[in-house]
């Protein structure tokens, strides 16, 4: 709901502190109480975040989640695990960003976590009719911005292998070839580190820019580690000259029209959003 692991951890901590002050004998349904509490805390955070992001420097992208994170192991079913990985993809999170806090909560709680409208109404303090309208409006906006597409493991492997090879060999033509002509690249530096301030459009421009960065002296210690990022094929770039510190993540989104090419590249460079990766490494 928040698009940030750090913010989610803060919410869990706040909910735990509030629960510690509650007389449990007065609570009939513990799960429902806690779920409602966390929802309300998230809504407050979203309203605050919406105001903050009006002043965000450059492109905003969600915090990266890597495929070996515990986050992706909470579902025992491989099918459910793959489906949930799609639901935290960068494109899906960007589509959620365009919703109001209430629309976002209604859509996630009903469509993703299967709460019925009666329970949703209790969570949000709205009527069932209002919740149906919120979820319906959110669903229309999501469908307009995001098309889910399953990516087979063989395709993932091929795309990331081609990307890594092109970058390592500084091959502009090879990188351009694996992108669609109307491909887009987005980079989030958060005003903390250098990043492309506006979206790059077009396979040739993106390829020249990426290879140009790869050829810079400051990139000579960078190592590309293939790994899934937010359910998409991608890589983690670490700086071996700086004790293996994470520099950025790159997620490759295959085109919905040309299945063998990449339609979007998402680069996360904001050190605040890489902090969990840095702690783990």
ABEGO torsion letter per residue (X at the ends): XAGBAAAAAAAAAAAAAAAAABBAAABABAAAAAAAAAAAAAAAAAAAAAAAAAABBEBBBBBBBBAABAAAAABABAAAAAAAAAAABAAAAAAAAABBAAAAAAAAAAAAAGBBAAAAAAAAGBBAAAAAAAAAAAAAAAAAABBBBBBBAAAAAAAAAAAAAAAAAGBAAAAAAABBAABBBBBBAGGABBBBABBBBEAAAAAAAAAAAAABAAAAABBBBBBBBGGBBBBBBBBAAAGGBBABBBBBBBBAABAABBABBBBBABAAAAAAAAAAX
